[in-house]
Amino acid sequence: MEELRSTPLAEEHVKLGARMVPFAGWNMPVQYAEGILAEHAHTREKVSLFDICHMGEFRVKGAKSAEALDAILARPVIDQKVGICRYNFMLNEKGTVLDDLVVYRMADDEFFIVVNAGTREGDAAQFRKHLPADCTFIDESDDTAKFDLQGPLAADVIEKLGFKRETLPAYFKWIKGKIGVVDCLLSRTGYTGELGFEIYVPASNAVEIWNLLMAEEDVKPAGLGARDTLRLEMGYALYGHELNLETTPVEAGYGEMLKLASGRRFIGSEALNAKVPQKTLVAVELDGRRAAREGSIVRIDGKEAGKVSSGAFGPSIGKAVAMAYIYAGFPSGKGTKLSLDAGKASIDGIIGELPFYKNGTARKNI
């Protein structure tokens, strides 16, 4: 069995009473002493700090790097302006998803790319294979620490660290700055639906910056458990669940982002243009608090009509919810009644709409 990797903050998590679990090859905190429900509520109401150091970070440089990435990634890169972060996808020739990632345009000829931990090596190999010789590719993951500061009070915390509120980035934009004497990259991004910032610093400064943030009033740590319930309530895709090697971004509901009608050519575009979607991702609202798990069969009129990709109790909405793929040929519109297999029993539900939680502060003006 491969030995689990640990982030620079592993000892800090243990000190805070975290329960550590394996995740994507890493030893990560799933929850702390107060539990997932408390962490979830604190993120929605105040501000939580997440250790996301396991994620991968790449840098691509070169005069033709924008054109090169535009031909590799499914969402346009060529028109992305400096200072912007853009959600994107890396596909294979079949048009299915190798990874979902975020691209930061740092300069006309430089990009910073954040990828999932479990796909880091494969992503790096794909970039190295397809980037031209005049582009430089650097995997900076081991030298980079990443924190997510998420919640309605996140801007207040960042301001106390020395940033001026009027200089903080707008949604899906980034700035460079300092926390104390430590250089950092600060982006207005996140995975919770709340106002938040993702903070990148050198890995050698990880413990120092974590403890500085934790010392601020109202900041509490949150683990992967709360991160998952928060993202599910918002309908955000998770690689390995909503996105995988059996799924296209069109089937996952991201088709309009790709601008296929413009005639763009990128890895997987021919397959996407030729392929009729085989399934559709839908939001499912369930009766009661009992959650359906990944892989549960979805039935419509008693017939197998799809499978659950993610499911959990939604603490902010007081009921169980799920995302599921409905096979082509079955009704998938809002209001469609269905049931989900749950062992010897079944759970009744209805197709709703995303996001489940509609009061997130992610886009609010600060």
PARO-117949 format. One record per residue: x, y, z of N, C-alpha, C in turn; residue in one letter. Coordinates in steps of 0.1 Angstrom, whole numbers. Example, Ala and Ser with C-alpha at 12.3 -4.5 7.8 and 13.67 -1.06 7.14 Angstrom:
2
    n.xx    n.yy    n.zz   ca.xx   ca.yy   ca.zz    c.xx    c.yy    c.zz   code
     132     -57      78     123     -45      78     132     -33      78      A
     128     -22      71     137     -11      71     129       0      79      S
END
This chain:
366
    n.xx    n.yy    n.zz   ca.xx   ca.yy   ca.zz    c.xx    c.yy    c.zz   code
       8     -12       0       0       0       0       9      12       0      M
       5      22      -9      13      34     -10      12      43       3      E
      23      48       8      23      56      20      16      69      18      E
       7      73      27       0      86      26       9      97      27      L
       7     108      19      14     120      21       7     129      31      R
      15     138      37       9     147      47      12     162      42      S
       3     171      45       6     185      42      15     190      53      T
      20     202      51      29     208      62      22     211      75      P
       8     210      75       0     213      86      -5     201      94      L
       0     189      91      -5     177      97      -5     178     113      A
       7     182     118       8     183     133      -2     193     139      E
      -4     204     131     -13     214     136     -27     209     137      E
     -31     201     127     -45     195     128     -46     185     140      H
     -36     177     142     -37     168     154     -38     176     167      V
     -31     187     168     -32     195     180     -46     201     182      K
     -53     203     171     -66     209     171     -77     198     173      L
     -73     185     174     -82     174     176     -89     169     164      G
     -82     171     152     -88     166     140     -88     151     139      A
     -98     146     132     -98     132     128     -93     131     114      R
     -81     124     113     -74     123     100     -79     111      92      M
     -80     113      79     -85     102      70     -77     102      57      V
     -76      91      50     -69      91      37     -78      98      27      P
     -73     106      18     -80     113       8     -70     116      -4      F
     -73     110     -15     -65     112     -28     -50     110     -25      A
     -47     100     -17     -33      97     -14     -27     106      -3      G
     -35     114       4     -31     123      15     -37     120      28      W
     -30     123      39     -36     122      52     -42     135      56      N
     -55     136      56     -62     149      56     -72     150      68      M
     -75     161      73     -85     163      84     -99     162      78      P
    -107     153      83    -121     152      78    -130     161      87      V
    -126     162     100    -134     171     109    -126     173     121      Q
    -130     183     129    -123     187     141    -133     184     153      Y
    -130     188     165    -137     184     177    -152     187     177      A
    -155     199     171    -169     203     171    -178     195     161      E
    -172     189     151    -179     181     142    -183     188     129      G
    -187     180     119    -190     185     106    -202     195     106      I
    -213     192     113    -224     201     113    -220     215     118      L
    -213     215     129    -208     228     135    -199     236     125      A
    -190     228     119    -181     235     109    -188     240      97      E
    -198     233      92    -206     237      81    -213     250      85      H
    -220     250      97    -227     262     101    -218     274     103      A
    -206     272     108    -197     283     111    -192     289      98      H
    -191     281      87    -187     286      74    -198     295      68      T
    -210     290      70    -221     297      64    -224     311      72      R
    -221     311      85    -224     322      93    -212     331      96      E
    -200     326      97    -189     334     101    -177     332      91      K
    -167     324      95    -156     322      86    -148     310      91      V
    -144     301      81    -137     289      84    -124     289      76      S
    -114     281      81    -101     280      74     -99     265      71      L
     -97     262      58     -95     249      53     -80     247      48      F
     -74     236      51     -61     232      46     -63     225      33      D
     -59     232      22     -60     226       9     -46     224       2      I
     -36     222      11     -22     221       6     -20     209      -3      C
     -30     199      -3     -28     187     -11     -30     190     -26      H
     -36     201     -29     -39     204     -43     -26     206     -51      M
     -27     205     -64     -15     207     -72     -15     221     -79      G
      -3     226     -81      -1     239     -87       9     238     -98      E
       6     243    -110      15     243    -121      17     257    -126      F
      29     260    -133      31     272    -139      35     270    -154      R
      29     277    -163      32     276    -177      36     289    -182      V
      47     290    -189      52     303    -194      56     301    -209      K
      56     312    -216      60     312    -230      52     322    -238      G
      58     327    -248      51     337    -257      38     332    -263      A
      38     319    -265      26     313    -272      18     304    -262      K
      20     306    -249      14     298    -239      -2     299    -239      S
      -7     311    -242     -22     312    -242     -28     304    -254      A
     -21     304    -265     -26     296    -277     -25     281    -274      E
     -14     278    -267     -11     264    -264     -22     258    -255      A
     -24     266    -244     -34     261    -234     -48     261    -240      L
     -51     270    -249     -64     271    -255     -67     258    -263      D
     -56     252    -269     -58     240    -277     -58     228    -268      A
     -54     229    -255     -53     217    -246     -66     217    -237      I
     -71     228    -233     -82     229    -223     -95     232    -230      L
    -106     227    -224    -119     227    -230    -125     241    -230      A
    -123     249    -220    -128     262    -220    -118     272    -225      R
    -123     283    -232    -113     292    -239    -103     298    -229      P
     -91     299    -233     -80     305    -225     -75     318    -233      V
     -76     318    -246     -70     328    -254     -75     342    -250      I
     -88     342    -246     -95     355    -243     -94     359    -228      D
     -88     351    -220     -88     353    -206     -78     364    -203      Q
     -82     374    -195     -74     386    -193     -65     384    -180      K
     -54     391    -180     -46     391    -168     -54     395    -156      V
     -52     388    -145     -60     391    -133     -72     383    -131      G
     -75     375    -140     -87     367    -140     -84     352    -137      I
     -93     345    -129     -92     331    -127    -104     325    -135      C
    -102     314    -141    -112     308    -149    -113     293    -146      R
    -125     288    -143    -128     274    -141    -126     267    -155      Y
    -120     255    -156    -117     249    -169    -117     234    -167      N
    -115     227    -179    -115     213    -179    -104     208    -188      F
     -98     197    -184     -88     190    -192     -95     177    -197      M
     -96     175    -210    -103     163    -215     -94     154    -222      L
     -98     141    -224     -91     132    -233     -97     133    -247      N
     -92     125    -256     -97     125    -270    -111     121    -271      E
    -116     113    -261    -130     109    -261    -140     120    -256      K
    -134     131    -252    -142     142    -247    -147     140    -232      G
    -141     130    -225    -145     129    -211    -134     135    -202      T
    -137     137    -190    -129     146    -181    -118     140    -174      V
    -105     144    -177     -94     140    -170     -92     147    -157      L
     -97     160    -157     -97     168    -145    -104     181    -147      D
    -109     187    -136    -114     201    -136    -104     209    -128      D
    -101     221    -133     -91     229    -127     -94     244    -128      L
     -85     252    -122     -87     267    -123     -74     273    -129      V
     -76     281    -139     -65     287    -146     -64     302    -142      V
     -53     306    -137     -50     320    -134     -41     326    -145      Y
     -45     337    -151     -36     344    -160     -28     354    -153      R
     -15     351    -151      -6     359    -144       0     371    -152      M
       2     368    -165       8     378    -174       4     374    -188      A
       7     382    -198       3     378    -212       9     364    -215      D
      21     361    -209      28     349    -213      30     340    -201      D
      21     341    -191      23     332    -179      10     329    -173      E
       9     316    -169      -4     311    -163       0     302    -151      F
      -9     303    -141      -8     295    -129     -20     286    -129      F
     -19     273    -127     -30     264    -129     -31     255    -117      I
     -43     254    -111     -45     247     -98     -54     234    -102      V
     -48     223     -98     -54     210    -102     -57     201     -90      V
     -65     191     -92     -69     182     -81     -57     173     -77      N
     -57     170     -64     -46     162     -58     -44     148     -65      A
     -55     142     -67     -55     128     -72     -52     127     -86      G
     -52     138     -94     -50     138    -108     -37     145    -112      T
     -30     150    -102     -18     159    -104      -8     152    -114      R
      -4     140    -112       6     134    -120       1     132    -134      E
     -11     128    -136     -17     126    -149     -18     139    -156      G
     -23     149    -149     -24     163    -155     -10     168    -160      D
       0     166    -151      13     171    -155      18     164    -168      A
      16     151    -168      20     144    -180      13     148    -193      A
       0     152    -191      -8     157    -203      -3     170    -208      Q
       0     179    -198       6     192    -202      19     190    -209      F
      28     182    -203      41     181    -209      40     175    -223      R
      31     166    -225      29     159    -238      25     169    -248      K
      16     178    -245      10     186    -255      14     201    -256      H
      22     206    -246      27     219    -247      39     219    -257      L
      40     229    -265      51     230    -275      64     233    -267      P
      75     231    -275      88     231    -269      92     245    -264      A
      86     256    -269      89     269    -265      81     274    -253      D
      73     265    -247      66     267    -234      73     260    -223      C
      74     267    -212      80     261    -200      69     256    -190      T
      70     244    -186      61     238    -176      68     235    -163      F
      63     240    -152      69     238    -139      58     233    -129      I
      60     222    -122      52     217    -112      56     223     -99      D
      49     232     -93      52     239     -81      45     234     -69      E
      38     223     -70      30     218     -60      37     216     -46      S
      48     210     -46      55     206     -34      60     219     -27      D
      62     230     -34      67     242     -28      56     252     -25      D
      43     248     -27      32     257     -25      22     252     -15      T
      18     261      -6       8     259       4      -5     266       0      A
     -16     260       2     -29     266      -2     -39     265      10      K
     -45     277      13     -55     277      23     -68     283      17      F
     -79     278      21     -92     284      18     -98     291      30      D
    -100     304      30    -106     311      40    -120     315      35      L
    -131     309      41    -144     309      35    -155     313      46      Q
    -163     322      42    -174     326      51    -177     341      49      G
    -189     346      54    -193     360      52    -183     370      58      P
    -175     365      68    -166     374      75    -152     373      69      L
    -150     366      58    -136     364      53    -129     377      49      A
    -136     387      44    -130     399      40    -125     407      52      A
    -133     406      63    -129     413      76    -115     407      81      D
    -114     394      80    -102     387      84     -90     392      75      V
     -92     391      62     -81     395      53     -77     410      55      I
     -87     418      58     -84     432      61     -75     434      73      E
     -78     426      83     -70     427      96     -55     422      93      K
     -53     414      83     -40     410      80     -32     420      72      L
     -38     432      69     -30     442      63     -35     446      49      G
     -44     439      43     -49     442      30     -60     453      31      F
     -60     463      22     -70     473      22     -82     468      14      K
     -94     470      20    -106     464      15    -108     468       0      R
    -105     480      -3    -108     485     -17     -99     478     -27      E
     -88     472     -22     -79     465     -32     -82     450     -33      T
     -91     445     -25     -94     430     -25    -100     427     -39      L
     -97     415     -44    -102     412     -57    -117     409     -58      P
    -123     411     -69    -137     408     -72    -138     393     -74      A
    -150     388     -76    -152     373     -77    -144     368     -89      Y
    -137     357     -87    -129     350     -97    -118     359    -103      F
    -112     368     -95    -101     376     -98     -90     374     -87      K
     -78     378     -90     -67     376     -80     -58     388     -79      W
     -51     389     -68     -41     399     -66     -29     393     -59      I
     -17     400     -60      -6     396     -52      -5     405     -40      K
       1     400     -29       3     408     -17      12     402      -7      G
      11     406       5      19     401      16      11     398      28      K
      14     388      35       8     386      49      20     386      58      I
      21     397      65      34     400      72      45     403      62      G
      55     395      62      66     396      52      65     385      42      V
      55     377      42      54     365      33      46     369      21      V
      52     367       9      45     369      -3      34     359      -5      D
      23     364     -10      11     355     -12       4     359     -25      C
      -3     349     -30     -13     351     -41     -27     349     -35      L
     -36     359     -37     -49     359     -31     -59     360     -41      L
     -68     350     -42     -79     350     -52     -93     349     -45      S
    -102     355     -52    -116     355     -47    -123     343     -52      R
    -120     332     -47    -125     319     -52    -127     310     -40      T
    -134     298     -43    -137     289     -32    -146     278     -37      G
    -150     270     -27    -158     258     -30    -169     256     -20      Y
    -174     267     -14    -184     267      -4    -197     274      -7      T
    -196     284     -17    -207     292     -20    -207     305     -11      G
    -198     306      -2    -197     318       6    -185     327       1      E
    -186     340       6    -175     349       4    -162     342       8      L
    -152     343       0    -140     336       4    -128     339      -4      G
    -117     335       1    -104     337      -6     -96     325      -5      F
     -89     322     -16     -79     311     -16     -65     318     -15      E
     -57     313      -6     -44     320      -3     -33     310      -6      I
     -23     315     -14     -12     306     -18       1     313     -12      Y
       9     305      -5      21     310       1      32     299      -1      V
      44     302       1      55     292       1      52     281      11      P
      54     268       8      51     257      17      60     259      30      A
      71     265      29      80     267      41      73     277      51      S
      64     285      47      57     294      56      43     290      60      N
      39     277      56      26     272      58      21     273      73      A
      29     268      82      25     267      96      24     281     101      V
      33     290      98      33     304     103      20     311      98      E
      16     310      86       4     317      80      -8     310      86      I
      -9     297      87     -20     290      93     -23     295     107      W
     -13     296     115     -15     300     129     -18     315     130      N
     -13     323     121     -17     337     120     -32     339     117      L
     -37     331     108     -51     331     104     -59     326     115      L
     -55     315     121     -63     309     132     -64     318     144      M
     -54     327     146     -54     336     158     -65     347     156      A
     -70     349     144     -80     359     142     -94     355     148      E
    -100     365     153    -114     363     159    -123     357     149      E
    -132     348     153    -142     342     145    -137     331     135      D
    -124     329     134    -118     319     125    -118     306     132      V
    -123     295     126    -122     282     131    -118     273     120      K
    -112     261     123    -108     252     113    -120     244     108      P
    -119     240      95    -130     231      90    -123     220      81      A
    -129     208      81    -122     197      74    -130     194      61      G
    -126     182      55    -131     178      42    -146     175      43      L
    -151     170      55    -165     167      56    -174     179      54      G
    -171     190      61    -179     202      59    -177     208      45      A
    -165     206      39    -162     211      26    -171     204      16      R
    -174     191      18    -182     183       9    -197     187      10      D
    -202     189      23    -216     193      24    -218     207      19      T
    -209     216      21    -210     229      16    -211     230       1      L
    -202     222      -6    -201     223     -20    -214     216     -26      R
    -218     205     -19    -230     198     -25    -243     207     -24      L
    -244     215     -13    -255     224     -12    -255     234     -24      E
    -243     237     -29    -242     247     -40    -243     240     -54      M
    -242     227     -54    -242     220     -67    -229     220     -74      G
    -218     222     -67    -205     222     -73    -200     208     -76      Y
    -195     206     -87    -190     192     -91    -177     189     -83      A
    -176     176     -80    -164     170     -74    -158     160     -83      L
    -145     161     -87    -139     152     -96    -139     138     -89      Y
    -143     128     -97    -145     114     -92    -159     111     -89      G
    -167     121     -89    -182     120     -86    -190     125     -98      H
    -191     138     -99    -199     144    -110    -190     144    -123      E
    -177     145    -122    -168     145    -133    -159     133    -132      L
    -157     126    -143    -148     115    -144    -146     110    -158      N
    -139      99    -160    -135      95    -173    -147      89    -181      L
    -159      88    -175    -171      83    -182    -180      94    -184      E
    -176     107    -182    -185     118    -183    -179     129    -191      T
    -187     136    -199    -183     148    -206    -187     160    -199      T
    -181     172    -201    -186     184    -194    -199     188    -199      P
    -203     184    -211    -216     187    -216    -227     180    -208      V
    -224     167    -205    -234     159    -197    -235     165    -183      E
    -224     171    -178    -224     176    -165    -230     190    -164      A
    -234     195    -175    -241     208    -176    -232     220    -179      G
    -220     218    -183    -211     229    -186    -209     232    -201      Y
    -218     227    -209    -216     228    -223    -215     242    -228      G
    -223     252    -223    -222     265    -228    -209     272    -225      E
    -202     268    -215    -189     274    -212    -178     271    -223      M
    -180     260    -230    -170     255    -240    -170     262    -253      L
    -181     269    -256    -183     276    -269    -180     268    -281      K
    -186     256    -281    -184     246    -292    -189     252    -305      L
    -199     260    -305    -205     265    -317    -196     275    -324      A
    -186     280    -317    -176     289    -323    -166     282    -332      S
    -166     269    -332    -157     262    -340    -143     260    -334      G
    -142     263    -321    -129     261    -314    -125     246    -314      R
    -112     244    -316    -107     230    -316     -97     229    -304      R
    -100     218    -296     -92     215    -285     -92     200    -283      F
     -84     195    -274     -84     181    -272     -98     176    -267      I
    -104     167    -275    -118     163    -271    -129     170    -278      G
    -126     181    -285    -137     188    -292    -144     180    -303      S
    -136     173    -310    -143     165    -321    -152     155    -315      E
    -148     148    -305    -157     138    -298    -170     145    -293      A
    -168     157    -287    -180     164    -281    -189     168    -292      L
    -184     172    -303    -193     177    -314    -200     165    -321      N
    -194     153    -320    -200     141    -326    -209     133    -317      A
    -207     135    -304    -213     126    -295    -227     132    -289      K
    -237     124    -289    -250     127    -283    -249     124    -268      V
    -252     134    -259    -251     132    -245    -259     119    -241      P
    -253     111    -232    -259      99    -228    -266     100    -215      Q
    -264     112    -208    -270     114    -195    -270     129    -192      K
    -278     132    -182    -279     146    -178    -278     147    -162      T
    -270     157    -158    -269     158    -143    -281     167    -138      L
    -287     162    -127    -298     168    -121    -297     170    -106      V
    -304     179    -101    -305     181     -86    -317     174     -81      A
    -315     166     -70    -325     158     -64    -328     163     -50      V
    -340     166     -47    -344     169     -33    -352     158     -28      E
    -348     153     -16    -353     141     -10    -363     144       1      L
    -372     134       3    -381     135      14    -374     132      27      D
    -373     141      36    -366     138      49    -352     140      50      G
    -345     134      60    -331     136      63    -322     125      58      R
    -328     114      54    -320     102      50    -313     105      37      R
    -300     103      36    -292     106      24    -290      94      16      A
    -290      96       3    -286      85      -7    -272      87     -10      A
    -265      76     -11    -250      76     -14    -247      75     -28      R
    -234      78     -31    -229      77     -45    -232      63     -50      E
    -237      62     -62    -239      49     -69    -253      44     -66      G
    -261      50     -58    -275      45     -56    -283      46     -69      S
    -291      36     -72    -299      36     -84    -311      46     -83      I
    -313      54     -94    -324      63     -95    -335      56    -103      V
    -347      56     -98    -358      50    -105    -369      60    -108      R
    -374      60    -120    -385      68    -125    -396      59    -130      I
    -408      60    -124    -419      51    -128    -414      36    -126      D
    -406      34    -116    -402      20    -113    -390      15    -121      G
    -386      22    -131    -375      18    -140    -362      24    -136      K
    -351      17    -138    -338      22    -135    -335      34    -145      E
    -333      46    -140    -332      58    -149    -319      65    -147      A
    -311      61    -138    -298      68    -135    -291      64    -122      G
    -281      71    -118    -274      69    -106    -270      82     -99      K
    -269      81     -86    -265      92     -78    -250      94     -79      V
    -246     106     -81    -231     109     -81    -226     114     -67      S
    -235     122     -60    -232     127     -47    -245     128     -39      S
    -244     125     -26    -256     127     -18    -252     129      -3      G
    -260     137       4    -257     140      18    -269     148      24      A
    -270     148      37    -279     157      43    -274     171      42      F
    -282     181      38    -279     195      36    -282     203      49      G
    -272     205      58    -275     212      70    -281     225      69      P
    -278     233      59    -283     246      57    -298     246      52      S
    -302     235      46    -315     235      41    -325     225      48      I
    -319     217      57    -327     209      66    -333     196      59      G
    -327     192      48    -331     180      42    -320     173      34      K
    -322     161      30    -312     154      22    -313     158       8      A
    -302     159       1    -301     163     -13    -291     154     -20      V
    -292     154     -33    -282     146     -41    -281     152     -55      A
    -270     149     -61    -269     151     -75    -268     137     -82      M
    -275     136     -93    -276     123    -100    -276     125    -115      A
    -271     115    -122    -272     115    -136    -284     107    -141      Y
    -292     113    -149    -304     106    -155    -301     102    -169      I
    -303      90    -173    -300      85    -186    -308      91    -197      Y
    -303      93    -208    -310      98    -220    -323      90    -222      A
    -334      96    -225    -346      89    -228    -356      90    -216      G
    -351      94    -204    -359      95    -193    -362     110    -190      F
    -373     113    -184    -376     127    -181    -366     133    -170      P
    -361     145    -172    -351     150    -163    -355     165    -159      S
    -367     169    -162    -371     182    -159    -375     185    -144      G
    -374     197    -140    -378     201    -127    -392     196    -124      K
    -394     190    -112    -407     185    -108    -409     170    -110      G
    -400     164    -118    -401     149    -120    -399     141    -107      T
    -409     133    -105    -408     124     -93    -399     112     -95      K
    -392     108     -85    -383      97     -86    -381      90     -72      L
    -374      79     -72    -370      73     -60    -356      68     -61      S
    -349      67     -50    -336      62     -49    -335      50     -41      L
    -328      40     -46    -326      27     -39    -317      30     -27      D
    -321      25     -15    -313      27      -3    -313      14       5      A
    -305       4       1    -306      -9       7    -319     -16       4      G
    -326     -21      14    -338     -28      11    -350     -18      10      K
    -347      -6      13    -358       5      12    -355      14       0      A
    -363      24      -1    -361      34     -11    -365      48      -5      S
    -360      58     -11    -362      72      -7    -369      79     -18      I
    -380      85     -16    -387      93     -26    -381     107     -27      D
    -382     113     -39    -377     126     -41    -382     132     -54      G
    -377     144     -57    -382     151     -69    -370     158     -75      I
    -370     160     -88    -359     168     -94    -362     183     -92      I
    -351     189     -86    -352     203     -83    -343     211     -92      G
    -336     221     -86    -327     230     -94    -315     234     -85      E
    -304     236     -91    -292     241     -84    -291     256     -84      L
    -285     262     -74    -280     255     -62    -292     252     -52      P
    -290     242     -44    -300     239     -33    -300     250     -23      F
    -289     255     -20    -288     266     -10    -286     279     -18      Y
    -295     288     -16    -296     300     -24    -292     313     -18      K
    -287     312      -5    -283     324       2    -268     326       4      N
    -260     320      -5    -246     321      -4    -241     335      -7      G
    -230     339      -1    -224     352      -1    -212     354     -11      T
    -210     343     -19    -197     343     -27    -196     355     -36      A
    -207     360     -41    -206     371     -51    -209     384     -45      R
    -211     385     -32    -215     398     -27    -204     409     -28      K
    -208     421     -29    -198     432     -30    -192     435     -17      N
    -179     437     -17    -172     440      -4    -165     453      -5      I
END
